[in-house]
Amino acid sequence: MNYERNIMNVLINITWQGQSGNYLVNMDAGSDDNTIKRVCEEAVRAGEVPGISPALPKNAFANFVIDRFHGEQTRFVVRPKVPFGS
């Protein structure tokens, strides 16, 4: 099989328990949600996301939503689900 990958700089904004931080990473812009959540969890735990404490429980982002914005700068927003919509 031939899989095309679209590796680029992606800015990820992560919100966790009142904390927020940005993480710039080279990754496939078409990555699935679980991959993005895993990358975010590893980055936070490694202390690579300023503004978010690295003391993060396992699978912290399991029930989070990922909003994707494709434009001049591809951007993902990793955030908790809200009770009044997605």
Backbone as numpy.savetxt, mean C-alpha at the origin, in Angstrom:
# Nx Ny Nz CAx CAy CAz Cx Cy Cz
3.62 -19.17 -20.64 2.79 -17.99 -20.64 3.66 -16.74 -20.64
3.20 -15.71 -21.26 3.92 -14.45 -21.32 3.17 -13.42 -20.50
3.76 -13.06 -19.37 3.14 -12.06 -18.51 3.87 -10.74 -18.70
3.14 -9.72 -19.07 3.74 -8.39 -19.18 3.67 -7.72 -17.82
4.78 -7.13 -17.43 4.83 -6.43 -16.15 5.03 -4.95 -16.42
4.44 -4.16 -15.58 4.51 -2.71 -15.72 5.19 -2.14 -14.48
6.53 -2.35 -14.37 7.28 -1.90 -13.21 7.50 -0.39 -13.29
7.15 0.30 -12.22 7.31 1.76 -12.17 7.35 2.22 -10.73
7.69 3.48 -10.52 7.62 4.08 -9.19 6.15 4.26 -8.82
5.78 3.71 -7.69 4.42 3.84 -7.20 4.49 4.48 -5.81
3.74 5.55 -5.62 3.65 6.20 -4.32 2.47 5.59 -3.57
2.75 5.01 -2.42 1.69 4.39 -1.63 1.48 5.20 -0.36
0.26 5.67 -0.16 -0.11 6.36 1.07 -0.80 5.33 1.95
-0.29 5.17 3.16 -0.81 4.16 4.09 -1.37 4.87 5.31
-2.57 4.48 5.71 -3.19 5.00 6.93 -3.37 3.83 7.89
-2.87 4.00 9.12 -2.97 2.95 10.13 -3.22 3.57 11.49
-4.38 3.34 12.06 -4.74 3.77 13.41 -4.34 5.22 13.69
-4.78 6.12 12.86 -4.53 7.54 13.04 -3.17 8.01 12.57
-2.35 7.10 12.11 -1.04 7.44 11.57 -1.10 7.36 10.05
-0.29 8.18 9.39 -0.28 8.17 7.94 1.14 8.39 7.44
1.48 7.68 6.38 2.81 7.84 5.81 2.82 7.47 4.35
3.85 7.94 3.65 4.01 7.64 2.23 5.21 6.74 2.02
5.09 5.85 1.05 6.16 4.92 0.71 6.27 4.88 -0.80
7.47 5.19 -1.32 7.71 5.15 -2.76 8.46 3.85 -3.06
7.90 3.08 -3.98 8.47 1.76 -4.27 8.38 1.47 -5.76
9.36 0.75 -6.29 9.29 0.25 -7.67 8.53 -1.06 -7.63
7.40 -1.11 -8.31 6.62 -2.34 -8.36 5.72 -2.33 -9.58
5.13 -3.46 -9.86 4.20 -3.58 -10.97 2.92 -2.85 -10.59
2.55 -1.88 -11.40 1.35 -1.08 -11.12 0.08 -1.93 -11.16
0.17 -3.12 -11.74 -0.98 -4.01 -11.81 -0.97 -5.08 -10.74
-0.14 -4.92 -9.71 -0.07 -5.91 -8.64 -1.41 -6.09 -7.97
-1.67 -7.31 -7.52 -2.95 -7.59 -6.86 -2.93 -7.02 -5.44
-4.11 -6.89 -4.86 -4.27 -6.27 -3.54 -3.42 -6.96 -2.47
-3.39 -8.29 -2.46 -2.63 -9.00 -1.43 -1.15 -8.70 -1.51
-0.62 -8.58 -2.72 0.79 -8.24 -2.89 1.07 -6.84 -2.36
0.21 -5.90 -2.68 0.39 -4.51 -2.22 0.33 -4.46 -0.69
-0.61 -5.15 -0.10 -0.73 -5.17 1.36 0.50 -5.78 2.01
1.04 -6.85 1.41 2.25 -7.49 1.94 3.45 -6.55 1.86
3.61 -5.87 0.72 4.70 -4.91 0.55 4.59 -3.80 1.60
3.39 -3.30 1.81 3.17 -2.24 2.80 3.50 -2.72 4.21
3.05 -3.90 4.55 3.32 -4.43 5.89 4.82 -4.59 6.12
5.53 -5.11 5.13 6.98 -5.29 5.26 7.69 -3.94 5.38
7.25 -2.96 4.59 7.88 -1.64 4.62 7.67 -0.95 5.97
6.46 -1.03 6.50 6.17 -0.40 7.80 7.01 -1.07 8.89
7.02 -2.40 8.91 7.78 -3.12 9.93 9.27 -2.83 9.86
9.76 -2.56 8.65 11.19 -2.26 8.47 11.51 -0.81 8.80
10.49 -0.03 9.16 10.71 1.37 9.51 10.91 2.26 8.30
10.46 1.82 7.14 10.66 2.56 5.90 9.52 3.51 5.56
8.51 3.59 6.43 7.37 4.47 6.18 7.31 5.51 7.31
7.90 6.69 7.07 7.87 7.73 8.10 6.43 8.08 8.46
6.19 8.23 9.76 4.86 8.60 10.22 4.04 7.44 10.74
4.53 6.20 10.51 3.81 5.02 11.01 4.76 4.19 11.86
4.34 3.88 13.08 5.15 3.07 13.98 5.36 1.67 13.40
6.59 1.16 13.47 6.85 -0.18 12.94 6.23 -1.31 13.76
5.67 -1.00 14.91 5.03 -2.03 15.74 3.66 -2.36 15.14
3.68 -3.26 14.19 2.48 -3.58 13.40 2.13 -5.05 13.57
0.88 -5.38 13.87 0.53 -6.80 13.99 0.56 -7.50 12.64
0.70 -8.80 12.69 0.69 -9.60 11.46 -0.65 -9.45 10.75
-0.60 -9.33 9.43 -1.79 -9.17 8.59 -2.59 -7.91 8.94
-1.88 -6.86 9.32 -2.52 -5.61 9.75 -3.44 -5.03 8.68
-3.10 -5.22 7.41 -3.87 -4.61 6.33 -4.83 -5.58 5.65
-5.06 -6.73 6.24 -5.87 -7.78 5.62 -7.26 -7.30 5.19
-7.91 -6.49 5.99 -9.27 -6.03 5.68 -9.30 -4.60 5.15
-8.15 -4.11 4.70 -8.07 -2.75 4.18 -8.45 -2.69 2.71
-8.76 -1.50 2.26 -9.13 -1.23 0.87 -7.95 -0.54 0.19
-7.78 -0.79 -1.09 -6.75 -0.11 -1.86 -7.40 0.68 -2.97
-7.24 1.99 -2.90 -7.70 2.87 -3.97 -6.51 3.09 -4.90
-6.76 2.99 -6.21 -5.68 3.13 -7.20 -5.93 4.36 -8.06
-4.89 5.15 -8.21 -4.96 6.35 -9.04 -3.82 6.28 -10.05
-4.19 6.23 -11.32 -3.18 6.16 -12.38 -3.18 7.48 -13.13
-2.06 8.11 -13.14 -1.90 9.40 -13.81 -0.43 9.63 -14.02
-0.02 10.88 -13.92 1.40 11.20 -14.08 2.23 10.44 -13.05
1.74 10.33 -11.82 2.37 9.54 -10.77 1.36 8.51 -10.29
1.65 7.23 -10.54 0.75 6.18 -10.05 0.77 6.21 -8.53
-0.42 6.15 -7.94 -0.55 6.27 -6.49 -1.59 5.28 -5.99
-1.25 4.61 -4.91 -2.19 3.73 -4.23 -2.45 4.31 -2.84
-3.67 4.17 -2.37 -4.02 4.57 -1.00 -4.51 3.32 -0.29
-3.79 2.94 0.76 -4.15 1.77 1.56 -4.81 2.30 2.82
-6.08 1.95 3.00 -6.86 2.54 4.10 -7.86 1.53 4.64
-8.35 1.78 5.85 -9.38 0.89 6.41 -10.70 1.07 5.67
-11.48 0.02 5.66 -12.84 0.14 5.12 -13.62 1.06 6.01
-14.57 1.76 5.42 -15.43 2.65 6.20 -16.84 2.08 6.25
-17.60 2.35 7.31 -18.92 1.74 7.46 -19.97 2.27 6.48
-19.70 3.38 5.82 -20.73 3.99 4.96 -20.45 3.81 3.48
-19.67 2.83 3.11 -19.37 2.58 1.69 -18.06 1.86 1.57
-17.51 1.88 0.36 -16.23 1.19 0.16 -15.15 2.20 0.29
